[in-house]
Amino acid sequence: MPVAVIGLGDIAQKAYLPVLAAQPGLDLRLMTRDRAKLDRIGDTYRIPQRFTDLGDLIDSGVRAAFVHAATDQHVAITERLLTAGVDVYVDKPLDYHLDPARRLTDLADRLGRSLMVGFNRRYAPGYVQAKERPRDLIVLQKNREGLPEAVRTLVYDDFIHVVDSLRFLVPGEIEQVDVRWRKRDNLVEHLVLTLSGEGFTALGIMNRVSGSTEEVLEVSGGDSKRVVVNLAEVIDHRGQPTVRRRGDWVSVARQRGIEQIVLGFLESVRSGKTVTAHDALRTHELCELIVKRVGE
């Protein structure tokens, strides 16, 4: 199956290419405008089909594409791919604004093509297993060190993972949304999102001046608690805590859900099942609400 990888930055190199290159039956094709990078990575993975022009790549007959280009290029690239009849997996976010994201979702619907957004945490084992637990209270912290940022890029580039993970984990319909934040010199230093509904509360916290880079999920209810640290370590609390760590032979791609979401997308393409971006669009809508409340 001919599959394109468009954009060969860190995320493509570290997370996606190792998974894709290991899959049998794929005819991989690489595209980036940087010829030196294209040849270096093509040589590393022994991939002969290399392109610097999107039109030439499409004309080569690709059936599916993974788009890892810069966010401000997502819409233009994805529109051309969908229009050409190519199923598309694209890194989050679809765009930094809601209307273009909605336009892409509608276009995929009209053309009957798959459009999947890369919310890999929905496939990460620690988070999937957390969804099997009582979840009266959910707390997800995703902190950084010395990285205050303008609200739109902070929310759409990074906090979007918190938003989508909470939406994935909540056990019922969200009835109330609350946003709290602190800004300094128009840069957001911390952001707190509260989602609540019947019988549950979910807190999403990001502190960009926390002094630590970490991601910690806690779900609790029914007199028990599960903690997932950096997607790798799982600690169950019911009386004495028990700890499970990522196995020595478990890859980071599998631990973070990259392998599972990639294989899921490829299987949908092979089987002809259409994947829609409607649920991902709801996450983008909530991100836009957060941006509007914080103010640019």
C-alpha positions in Angstrom: 0.0 0.0 0.0 1.5 3.4 -1.0 1.7 5.6 2.1 3.2 9.1 2.2 5.0 10.8 5.1 4.9 14.6 4.7 7.1 16.7 6.9 10.2 15.1 8.4 10.7 17.0 11.6 11.3 15.6 15.1 7.9 14.0 15.6 8.1 12.2 12.3 11.6 11.0 12.9 11.3 10.0 16.6 7.7 8.7 16.7 6.2 7.8 13.3 8.9 6.6 10.9 10.2 3.9 13.2 6.7 2.5 13.5 5.8 2.9 9.8 9.2 1.5 8.6 8.6 -1.7 10.6 5.2 -2.5 9.0 5.1 -5.1 6.2 3.3 -4.3 3.0 3.8 -0.5 3.0 5.4 1.3 0.1 6.6 4.4 2.0 7.2 7.7 0.2 8.8 10.7 1.9 8.3 14.4 1.3 9.9 17.5 2.6 11.3 20.6 0.8 14.7 20.2 2.5 16.5 18.0 0.0 19.4 17.2 2.3 17.1 16.1 5.1 15.0 14.1 2.6 18.0 12.2 1.3 19.5 11.6 4.8 16.3 10.1 6.1 15.5 8.3 2.9 19.0 6.7 3.1 18.5 5.8 6.7 15.3 3.9 6.1 16.2 2.7 2.6 13.2 4.5 1.1 13.8 5.3 -2.6 10.7 7.3 -3.4 11.4 10.9 -2.2 9.6 14.1 -3.1 10.0 17.8 -2.6 6.7 18.7 -4.4 3.3 17.8 -3.1 1.8 17.5 -6.6 4.4 15.1 -7.7 3.8 13.0 -4.6 0.1 12.9 -5.2 0.7 12.0 -8.8 2.8 9.0 -7.7 -0.5 7.3 -6.5 -0.4 7.5 -2.7 -3.4 6.0 -1.0 -2.9 7.4 2.5 -0.7 10.1 4.0 0.7 11.1 7.4 1.0 14.9 7.6 3.7 16.1 10.0 4.4 19.5 8.5 4.2 22.7 10.4 0.7 23.5 11.7 0.3 26.5 9.5 0.6 24.2 6.5 -1.9 21.5 7.6 -4.9 23.0 5.9 -3.4 23.6 2.5 -1.7 20.2 2.4 -4.6 18.2 3.8 -7.1 19.9 1.4 -5.0 18.9 -1.6 -4.7 15.3 -0.4 -8.4 14.9 0.4 -9.4 16.4 -2.9 -7.1 13.9 -4.6 -8.8 11.0 -2.9 -6.1 10.4 -0.3 -7.0 9.4 3.3 -5.2 11.6 5.8 -3.7 11.3 9.3 -2.6 14.8 10.5 -0.8 15.9 13.7 -2.9 17.9 16.1 -4.1 20.5 15.8 -5.8 20.7 12.4 -5.2 24.4 12.5 -4.6 27.2 15.1 -8.2 28.5 14.4 -11.5 26.7 14.5 -13.0 27.6 11.1 -10.3 26.0 9.0 -10.4 22.9 11.2 -14.2 22.8 10.6 -13.7 23.3 6.9 -11.3 20.3 6.7 -13.7 18.1 8.6 -16.6 19.1 6.3 -14.4 18.5 3.2 -13.5 15.0 4.3 -17.2 14.3 4.9 -18.2 15.5 1.4 -15.5 13.5 -0.3 -16.0 10.4 1.8 -12.4 10.3 2.8 -10.9 9.5 6.2 -9.4 12.3 8.3 -7.8 11.3 11.6 -6.2 13.7 14.1 -3.2 12.5 16.1 -4.6 12.3 19.6 -2.3 9.4 20.5 -3.1 9.5 24.2 -6.5 7.9 23.5 -4.4 4.8 22.6 -1.8 5.0 25.3 -2.2 1.9 27.5 -2.0 3.8 30.8 -4.9 6.1 29.7 -6.9 3.4 28.1 -6.7 1.4 31.3 -7.6 4.4 33.4 -10.9 4.6 31.5 -11.8 1.2 32.9 -11.6 2.6 36.5 -14.2 4.6 38.5 -13.6 8.2 37.5 -15.6 10.5 39.8 -12.6 12.8 39.9 -10.0 13.2 37.1 -6.9 15.4 37.4 -4.4 15.7 34.6 -1.3 17.9 34.9 1.0 18.6 32.0 3.6 21.0 33.1 6.7 22.6 31.6 9.8 24.5 32.8 10.3 28.1 31.8 7.9 28.2 28.8 5.2 30.9 29.2 3.5 31.4 25.8 0.8 33.2 23.9 -2.5 31.7 24.6 -3.5 30.5 21.1 -0.3 28.6 20.5 -0.1 27.3 24.0 -3.6 25.9 23.9 -3.6 24.5 20.3 0.0 23.1 20.4 0.1 21.7 23.9 -2.9 22.1 26.1 -5.0 20.5 23.4 -3.7 17.1 24.6 -5.0 17.9 28.1 -8.4 18.9 26.7 -8.8 15.9 24.5 -7.6 13.4 27.2 -10.1 14.8 29.6 -12.9 14.6 27.0 -11.8 10.9 26.4 -11.8 10.1 30.1 -14.9 11.8 31.5 -17.7 9.3 32.3 -20.6 11.4 31.1 -21.8 14.5 29.3 -19.9 17.7 30.1 -22.4 20.2 31.4 -20.1 23.0 32.7 -16.8 24.5 31.6 -14.7 26.7 33.8 -11.3 28.3 32.8 -8.8 30.0 35.1 -5.4 31.3 34.2 -2.5 33.7 35.0 -0.8 35.9 32.4 2.4 38.0 32.6 3.3 40.3 29.8 0.5 38.7 27.8 2.1 35.3 28.1 0.2 32.5 29.9 2.1 31.1 32.8 -0.6 28.7 34.0 -4.0 27.5 32.9 -6.6 25.4 34.7 -9.6 23.9 33.0 -12.6 22.4 34.9 -15.1 20.1 33.1 -18.0 18.8 35.2 -21.2 16.8 34.7 -23.5 14.5 36.7 -21.3 12.8 39.3 -17.9 13.8 38.0 -15.3 16.6 37.9 -12.3 16.8 35.6 -9.4 19.2 36.1 -6.8 19.9 33.5 -3.7 21.8 34.7 -0.8 23.3 32.8 1.9 25.3 34.6 4.5 26.6 32.1 6.8 27.9 34.9 6.6 24.8 37.2 10.3 24.0 37.2 9.5 20.5 35.9 8.5 18.8 32.7 5.9 16.2 33.6 2.6 14.6 32.8 0.6 13.1 35.6 -2.9 11.7 35.4 -5.0 10.7 38.5 -8.4 9.1 38.3 -10.2 8.2 41.5 -13.6 7.0 42.6 -15.1 4.0 44.4 -12.5 4.3 47.1 -9.6 3.7 44.7 -7.2 5.7 42.7 -4.9 5.2 39.7 -2.0 7.4 38.9 -0.2 7.4 35.5 3.1 9.2 35.5 4.6 10.3 32.1 2.5 7.7 30.4 4.9 5.0 31.6 4.4 4.3 35.3 1.0 3.1 36.7 0.4 3.3 40.5 -2.8 1.8 41.9 -4.0 2.9 45.4 -6.3 0.8 47.4 -4.8 0.5 50.7 -1.1 -0.1 49.9 0.0 1.3 46.5 1.2 -1.0 43.8 3.5 0.1 41.0 3.8 -1.1 37.4 6.5 0.4 35.1 6.9 0.1 31.4 8.5 -3.2 30.5 12.1 -3.2 29.3 11.1 -4.3 25.8 8.0 -2.0 25.5 8.8 0.7 23.0 8.2 4.4 23.7 6.0 4.5 20.6 3.7 1.8 22.1 3.8 3.4 25.6 2.6 6.7 24.2 0.0 5.2 21.9 1.7 6.2 18.7 2.1 2.6 17.4 -1.6 1.8 18.2 -3.0 4.9 16.5 -0.9 4.4 13.4 -1.9 0.8 13.1 -5.6 1.7 13.6 -5.4 4.3 10.9 -3.7 2.0 8.4 -6.2 -0.8 9.1 -9.1 1.6 8.4 -7.5 2.5 5.1 -7.0 -1.1 4.1 -10.5 -2.1 5.1 -12.2 0.9 3.5 -13.6 2.1 6.8 -14.0 5.9 6.9 -12.6 7.7 10.0 -14.2 11.0 10.7 -12.7 14.0 12.5 -16.0 15.1 14.2 -15.0 14.1 17.7 -11.5 15.7 17.2 -13.3 18.9 16.1 -15.2 19.0 19.4 -11.8 19.2 21.1 -10.8 22.0 18.8 -14.1 23.8 19.7 -13.3 23.5 23.4 -9.8 24.9 22.7 -11.3 27.9 20.9 -13.6 28.5 23.8 -10.6 28.5 26.2 -8.7 31.0 23.9 -11.7 33.3 23.8 -12.1 33.3 27.6 -8.4 33.9 28.3 -8.2 36.6 25.6 -5.4 37.1 23.1 
